[in-house]
Amino acid sequence: MDPSEKQTRIREAQRRLDARRRRVGILRSRAIAVSILCFALLWAVVFVQMATGNDPVLGAGLQAAGAKATRPDKRADSEAAGGAGAQLAEAVETTSPEEDEEGDDEAAEPVEPEAAELEAIEREVAESEAIEAAELEAIEVEQEPAPVETAQS
């Protein structure tokens, strides 16, 4: 191999190495740009979600799921309906079907709820208060376990 051919091969190898370095650099810069763009996009989504008050951690969806898992069905149903107070107010404000069908111009007077309905609502409120008191007692009664003693101590 003569010296001019050797110089040509060295230049060709150097050119290939330079082209390879450029391609690797472009690939790396694109990967970095895409990762920064994805991070910024996800951060913006979280920021907008928090700014609008739709925090998924503090939202009602997770709180309601946790409430249903730890509370009896009767209590969870009453809370989902607006609580016993809302049920009582709804029962007091109801009108009779005859008044609605007649369509009189007079103001419809609320029908008195039956005593049985009121007693059922009062029982439900008392049960929910008893459950809350029992939960509070259970929390207060829990004690720390005794320290473990070994022969070496």
Phi, psi and omega in degrees: 000129182274164186296327180290322178293322178295319178296321179297315179295322179295316178297319179296317178296319179296320179296317178297318179296319178296318179296319179296317179297320177297314180298317179296318178297318179296317180298316179297315181294323177294319179296319179294317180297317180294318180294321178293320178297315178297317179299314180296320179295313179296320178297319179295320178299314179296318180298314180296319180298317179289322181294328179275356177088014180261055180287117183293334180286322182262000184292165182289334182299312180285325179294320180292323179294320178291325180292321180291328182286332185256348184245155177296157184298320184300317181289318179296322179294319180292323178290323179294330180276000178108010178085169182294326179298320178292322178295318180296315179296321179294320180293323181288325185274356182290150178246160181285152180296330181296319181295322180291322183285328182294321178073030178297153178282347180291154179290133181284128179273142179293142179276137178293131178292150179293153181297325181296320179296317179296319179295320179297318179293317179297320178298318180296319178296317180296320178296317181294323177293323178294321179295317178299318180296320179294321178295318179296319178297318180298323179291318182289329186284333182304131180242159177285143179292152180293147179294147181278129179253135179242170181293337183276345185273000000 
